[in-house]
Amino acid sequence: MEIQDLYKLYKQSTGICTDSRKVTDGCMYLALKGDTFDGNVFALDALEKGASYSVTDDLTLRETKGLIKVTSGLKTLQDLSSYHRHQFDIPVIGITGSNGKTTTKELMLAVLTQKFNVLATAGNFNNHIGVPLTLFGLTSQHEIAIIEMGASRQGEIKELCDIADPKFGIITNIGKAHLETMGGLEGVLKTKAELFDHVRGIEGKLLVHSCDKQLMENTKNDVVFHYGALVTDDVEGRIVRNGNLVSVQWNRKGSGRTMANAPIVPTNLTGTYNLPNLMAAVATGIVFGLNDKQIAAGISSYEPANNRSEVRKKGSNTFILDAYNANPSSMEVALNNLVGSDGDGHSVILGEMLEVGPTSDVEHKAICERLQTLKMRTVCLVGSEFCKFRNDFDFHFFMSVNELNEWLSAHPFENETVLIKGSRGNKLEKAAELLLA
């Protein structure tokens, strides 16, 4: 069946469903399969549950009304969502990067919604399945779409660009993330730059962080909108500390004023490392015609969640929650931020960094060595990668978050500022829940 013919059937349905447990009357169920699941098993059940159509790539299933057989369920999902995306002539912004892309996306959303009806990636729906499902959310009411794109291998960003077709592109940074599957730092740059390659190819617009040498080198022959901390930028910004939170100032090129006269806009974020994320949102607002008052309203309204740059207080303690993801680059800036934060005593709970690859031992040992120089009150390190060094450093080592929580229950913090950071697989949110209960 041609994709345009399948799209006509999709339009007659009540929407796409890829989870057989969530089938609703009149929906189009699209079966997907992975390493540990096969949605084709439920293709016929979906019809019995009320789906108008059930799309499957299991060619052995018996023919029945509403069953549609295709070569690949995943490819069909992607092609159908791309066809849907192209029914709307609106700006699509693609965003990727090693660190900060979700925070940047949420800040951009908070800014742009001051003027436009915006569709944005929900949560971390930023992969080969999440991007198509996000695009199906587009309606005639939307005026802009922000599509977050994640990748764990080379070529993946290109595939997502082929689906979403963004005309605007932002890469937050190039850092030490997914080194194991990307082919090192050079592979990370090549993969993330696939977004810029796509936008160039359709003569779109690039927004570039001027303080990132790799991004600047990649775009040296392009006409771009520069944001960062340089007076030569199209918009220059700087961070102002406000206790454990930060405020931001910015000045547009040609505004006739100086940075010293720029308003100080408070945020609900912690970490000076958020300057590029904040300035990407400011830059996006400027590119889409918002004034400074509208941009400031959006920036100030953003409330971080999901353990991303959150500051939470409990009793005499302050907890900096950044436990959604971690790699060597983000660990470094998080520790730098902690050192400069408020409080007499600083402590850390760090989880191991996953998908670092052959350099894992070197990177984890480097963090231990750095912590030794910082003279923290308490250092708790979780995971087997850190535990390799339990005999080399006088820290508290735990194989799992459950072991950590047993120790924390018997050794409560008092009057401390505590950074909690680690890869999602460490489940450090369980420690946060205990400490904030």
C-alpha positions in Angstrom: 0.0 0.0 0.0 1.3 3.4 -1.0 2.0 5.8 1.9 -0.5 8.4 0.7 -3.2 5.7 0.6 -2.3 4.5 4.1 -2.4 8.2 5.2 -6.0 8.5 4.0 -6.9 5.6 6.3 -5.0 7.2 9.2 -7.0 10.4 8.7 -10.2 8.3 9.0 -8.9 6.9 12.3 -8.8 8.5 15.8 -5.0 8.5 15.8 -1.9 6.3 16.0 -1.3 3.7 18.7 1.8 1.6 19.1 1.0 0.1 22.5 -1.6 -2.7 22.4 -2.5 -1.9 26.0 -3.6 1.6 25.0 -5.8 0.7 22.0 -8.9 2.9 21.8 -12.0 2.7 19.5 -11.2 3.8 16.0 -7.5 4.1 16.3 -4.8 2.8 13.9 -2.6 0.3 15.7 0.9 0.1 14.3 2.8 -3.0 15.4 6.5 -2.5 16.3 9.1 -5.0 17.3 12.4 -4.8 19.1 14.9 -7.0 20.9 12.5 -7.9 23.7 9.1 -7.3 22.3 7.0 -8.0 19.2 3.8 -5.9 18.8 2.8 -8.1 15.9 1.6 -10.6 18.4 -1.2 -8.2 19.3 -2.1 -7.1 15.8 -5.3 -9.1 15.7 -6.2 -8.4 19.3 -6.0 -4.7 18.6 -8.8 -5.1 16.0 -10.9 -7.0 18.6 -10.3 -4.1 21.1 -11.8 -1.6 18.7 -8.9 -0.4 16.4 -10.2 0.5 13.0 -6.9 -0.6 11.4 -4.0 -2.8 12.5 -0.7 -2.4 10.6 1.7 -5.4 10.8 4.8 -6.7 9.2 4.1 -10.3 10.2 3.1 -11.6 6.7 1.9 -14.9 8.2 -1.1 -13.5 10.0 -4.5 -14.5 8.7 -6.2 -12.0 6.5 -9.0 -10.1 8.2 -10.9 -6.8 7.8 -8.8 -3.9 8.9 -5.5 -5.8 8.9 -2.8 -4.0 6.7 0.4 -5.8 5.9 3.6 -3.9 5.3 7.3 -4.7 4.8 8.4 -2.9 8.0 6.3 -1.6 10.8 9.0 0.9 12.0 9.7 2.2 8.5 5.9 2.6 8.0 5.6 4.6 11.2 8.4 6.9 10.2 7.2 7.4 6.6 3.6 8.0 7.7 4.7 10.6 10.3 6.9 12.4 7.8 4.0 12.5 5.4 1.8 13.9 8.1 4.5 16.5 9.1 4.6 17.8 5.5 0.9 18.5 5.5 1.8 21.6 7.6 3.8 24.5 6.3 5.2 25.7 9.6 8.8 26.2 10.9 10.3 23.0 12.4 13.3 23.5 14.7 15.6 20.6 15.2 17.7 20.4 18.4 20.4 18.0 19.3 23.6 17.9 21.4 25.5 15.9 23.9 24.3 17.8 27.0 21.4 20.1 27.7 19.2 19.5 24.8 16.1 18.7 26.8 16.5 21.7 29.1 17.2 23.9 26.0 14.1 22.5 24.3 11.9 23.3 27.3 13.3 26.8 27.6 12.7 27.4 23.9 9.2 26.1 24.3 8.6 28.5 27.3 9.8 31.4 25.3 8.1 30.7 22.0 4.7 30.0 23.6 4.7 33.7 24.7 3.7 34.4 21.0 3.0 31.1 19.2 1.1 27.8 19.5 4.0 25.4 19.7 4.3 21.6 19.5 7.4 20.3 21.2 8.9 16.9 22.0 7.4 15.5 25.2 9.9 14.2 27.7 12.7 12.4 26.0 10.7 11.2 22.9 13.7 12.0 20.8 14.6 8.7 19.0 13.5 6.8 15.9 10.2 6.0 17.5 9.7 9.1 19.7 10.2 11.6 16.9 7.5 10.1 14.6 5.1 9.9 17.5 5.8 13.5 18.3 5.1 14.6 14.7 1.7 12.9 14.8 0.8 15.5 17.4 0.9 18.3 14.8 -2.5 19.9 14.1 -3.6 22.9 12.1 -3.5 25.0 15.3 0.3 24.7 15.6 2.5 27.5 14.3 6.0 26.1 15.2 7.3 22.7 16.1 10.4 21.9 18.2 11.8 18.5 17.6 14.5 17.1 20.0 16.8 14.6 18.4 18.9 12.1 20.3 21.4 9.6 18.9 23.6 6.8 20.1 25.2 5.9 16.7 26.4 7.7 13.6 23.8 8.3 11.0 20.9 8.5 13.4 20.5 12.3 13.4 20.4 12.2 9.6 17.6 9.6 9.8 15.6 11.8 12.2 16.1 14.8 10.0 14.8 12.9 7.0 11.7 12.3 9.0 11.1 15.7 10.6 12.7 17.9 7.9 13.7 20.8 10.2 14.5 24.1 8.6 16.1 25.5 11.8 18.9 23.8 13.6 20.6 24.1 17.1 23.3 21.8 18.4 23.7 22.5 22.1 27.3 21.2 22.3 29.7 18.4 21.4 30.6 16.4 24.5 31.8 13.0 25.7 28.4 11.2 25.4 27.8 7.8 23.8 31.5 7.5 23.0 31.2 3.7 23.0 28.8 3.6 20.1 29.7 6.9 18.3 33.3 6.1 17.6 34.9 8.6 20.0 34.6 12.4 20.2 35.1 12.8 16.4 32.2 10.5 15.8 30.0 12.5 18.2 30.8 15.7 16.2 30.1 14.0 12.9 26.8 12.6 14.2 25.4 15.8 15.7 26.6 17.8 12.7 24.2 15.8 10.5 21.5 18.2 11.7 23.5 21.2 10.4 24.1 19.3 7.1 20.4 18.8 6.7 19.5 22.4 7.4 22.2 23.7 5.0 20.8 21.4 2.3 17.4 23.0 2.4 18.9 26.5 2.9 17.5 26.9 6.4 18.9 28.8 9.4 21.6 27.6 11.9 21.8 29.0 15.4 25.3 28.5 16.7 26.9 28.8 20.2 29.9 30.9 19.5 31.9 29.7 22.5 31.9 26.1 21.1 35.0 25.9 18.9 33.9 22.7 17.2 30.6 24.1 16.2 32.2 27.4 15.0 34.7 25.4 12.9 31.9 23.4 11.4 29.9 26.5 10.4 32.7 28.9 9.5 31.5 29.2 5.9 27.8 29.6 6.8 25.7 32.6 7.5 24.3 31.9 10.9 22.8 33.5 14.0 25.5 33.5 16.8 24.6 33.4 20.5 26.9 33.1 23.5 29.1 35.2 25.7 31.0 37.3 23.1 30.4 40.9 22.4 30.6 40.1 18.7 27.6 37.7 18.9 24.2 38.5 17.5 23.0 38.2 21.1 25.5 38.2 24.0 24.7 36.9 27.4 26.1 36.3 30.9 25.1 34.5 34.0 24.5 36.3 37.4 24.5 34.0 40.4 21.5 34.3 42.7 22.2 32.0 45.6 22.0 28.5 44.2 20.0 29.7 41.3 21.1 31.8 38.3 19.8 34.9 36.6 20.7 35.8 33.0 21.3 39.0 31.1 21.5 39.5 27.3 22.2 42.2 24.8 21.3 42.2 21.2 23.9 43.3 18.7 23.0 46.9 17.6 20.7 47.5 20.5 22.6 50.7 21.4 23.0 49.6 25.1 25.7 47.8 27.0 25.5 44.5 28.9 25.8 46.5 32.1 22.4 48.1 31.3 20.7 44.9 30.3 17.9 43.7 32.7 18.7 40.8 35.0 16.2 38.1 34.4 15.7 35.5 37.2 15.5 31.8 36.4 14.5 28.7 38.3 17.7 26.9 37.2 20.9 26.1 39.0 24.3 26.0 37.3 26.4 28.5 35.4 26.6 25.8 32.8 23.1 26.7 31.8 24.2 29.9 30.0 24.4 28.3 26.6 20.9 26.6 27.1 19.4 29.9 28.2 21.0 31.9 25.4 19.8 29.3 22.8 16.3 30.0 24.0 16.9 33.8 23.9 18.3 33.5 20.4 15.4 31.4 19.2 13.0 34.0 20.5 14.9 36.8 18.7 14.9 34.8 15.4 11.2 34.4 15.6 10.4 38.0 16.3 9.8 38.1 20.1 10.7 41.2 22.1 12.9 41.1 25.2 9.9 41.4 27.5 8.3 38.3 26.0 11.5 36.4 26.1 12.1 37.3 29.7 8.6 36.1 30.6 9.3 32.8 29.0 12.7 32.3 30.7 11.3 33.2 34.1 8.3 30.9 33.8 10.3 27.7 33.1 10.3 25.3 36.0 12.9 22.5 35.8 11.7 19.0 36.4 12.7 15.3 36.0 16.0 15.8 38.0 17.4 18.3 35.5 19.1 21.3 37.2 16.5 21.3 40.0 17.2 22.9 43.4 15.3 21.4 46.3 15.5 22.2 50.0 14.8 19.8 52.8 15.5 20.8 56.4 18.9 22.3 56.7 20.1 20.8 53.4 20.0 21.9 49.8 19.9 19.3 47.0 21.0 20.0 43.5 19.2 17.3 41.4 20.8 16.5 38.0 20.4 12.8 38.0 18.8 12.3 34.6 22.0 11.8 32.6 25.7 12.0 33.0 28.9 11.8 30.9 32.4 13.2 31.5 31.6 16.6 30.1 28.4 17.2 32.1 30.1 15.8 35.3 32.9 18.3 35.0 30.6 21.3 34.7 28.3 20.0 37.5 31.2 19.7 39.9 32.4 23.2 38.9 29.0 24.6 39.6 28.8 22.9 43.0 32.2 24.4 44.1 30.8 27.9 43.5 27.4 27.3 45.0 26.1 28.5 48.4 26.6 26.6 51.6 29.4 25.9 54.1 29.6 22.2 53.3 29.5 20.5 49.9 28.9 16.8 49.2 28.2 14.7 46.2 26.3 11.5 45.3 27.5 10.5 41.8 26.5 7.5 39.7 28.7 5.8 37.2 28.7 7.1 33.6 27.3 4.6 31.1 28.2 4.1 27.4 31.6 5.8 27.9 33.4 2.9 26.1 37.1 2.0 26.3 38.0 5.2 28.2 35.6 4.4 31.0 38.3 3.5 33.6 40.2 6.6 32.7 37.2 8.9 33.0 35.9 7.5 36.3 39.3 7.6 37.9 39.7 11.2 36.7 36.5 12.1 38.5 37.8 10.5 41.7 41.1 12.4 41.4 39.2 15.6 40.9 37.0 15.0 43.9 40.1 14.3 46.0 41.3 17.9 45.3 37.9 19.5 46.1 37.8 18.2 49.7 34.1 17.5 49.9 32.4 16.7 53.2 30.9 13.5 51.9 31.5 11.7 48.6 29.2 8.8 47.7 30.0 7.0 44.4 27.6 4.4 42.9 28.1 1.7 40.4 30.7 -0.9 39.3 32.7 1.6 37.3 33.4 3.7 40.3 33.8 0.7 42.6 36.9 -0.4 40.7 38.7 2.4 42.6 37.4 1.7 46.1 40.9 0.7 47.3 42.5 3.9 45.9 40.3 6.6 47.4 38.9 7.3 50.8 35.3 7.7 49.6 32.0 5.8 50.1 31.5 3.3 47.3 28.3 1.4 46.6 27.4 -1.1 43.9 23.8 0.0 43.8 21.4 2.7 44.8 19.8 0.3 47.3 23.2 -0.1 49.1 23.5 3.7 49.0 20.1 4.3 50.5 20.9 1.9 53.4 23.9 4.0 54.2 22.1 7.3 53.8 19.4 6.2 56.2 22.0 5.7 58.9 24.1 8.8 58.0 21.8 11.8 57.4 23.2 15.0 55.9 23.1 18.2 58.0 23.7 21.8 56.7 25.0 20.6 53.4 24.6 21.4 49.7 24.5 18.0 47.9 24.9 17.4 44.2 23.1 14.2 43.0 24.2 13.3 39.5 24.5 10.1 37.4 23.4 8.3 34.3 19.7 7.4 34.2 20.5 3.7 34.7 21.8 4.3 38.2 18.3 5.2 39.3 19.6 7.9 41.7 16.1 9.4 41.8 15.5 6.7 44.5 18.2 8.4 46.6 16.6 11.7 46.0 13.2 10.4 47.0 14.6 9.1 50.3 16.5 12.4 51.0 13.5 14.6 50.2 10.9 12.4 51.9 
